[in-house]
Amino acid sequence: MIDFHNGSLFKLNPCRPEEVGPTVAPLMLHGELIVSSYKTVRDFVVFTDKRIIAVNVQGLTGKKRDFSSLPYAKVQAWSVETAGTLDLDAELELWFSGLGKVRFEFKGNSDIIRLSHMIAGYVL
């Protein structure tokens, strides 16, 4: 489970859903679609049309994985920070009812505004 007090996933890069989809497919509902996906060296985050699935790969072999399912229905607020000239990373912070805050840090080539717009469509 994501540590909501220090919950951060750093330096996420956009990736094709086909790269991470098979790992989360057993968790997804019938008809649930991957909208966007991002990964670090080992961990990854999948934004579906119903929730965010954060996957923390653990252990030396990477066979042990922690899956955190974060439904949009529990999002109370969110904040985006776009990449700048010197600070090349973008950030997304989400506050979940009864759980706390999660922060995702994206490489500058990520379209954080599009991601925020997508979340707004599911939350509002």
Secondary structure, DSSP 8 states (H G I E B T S, - for coil): ---TTT-EEEEEEE--HHHHHHHHGGGS-TT--EEEEEE-SS-EEEEESSEEEEEEEETTTS-EEEEEEEEGGGEEEEEEE---SS---EEEEEEETTTEEEEEEE-TTS-HHHHHHHHHHHH-
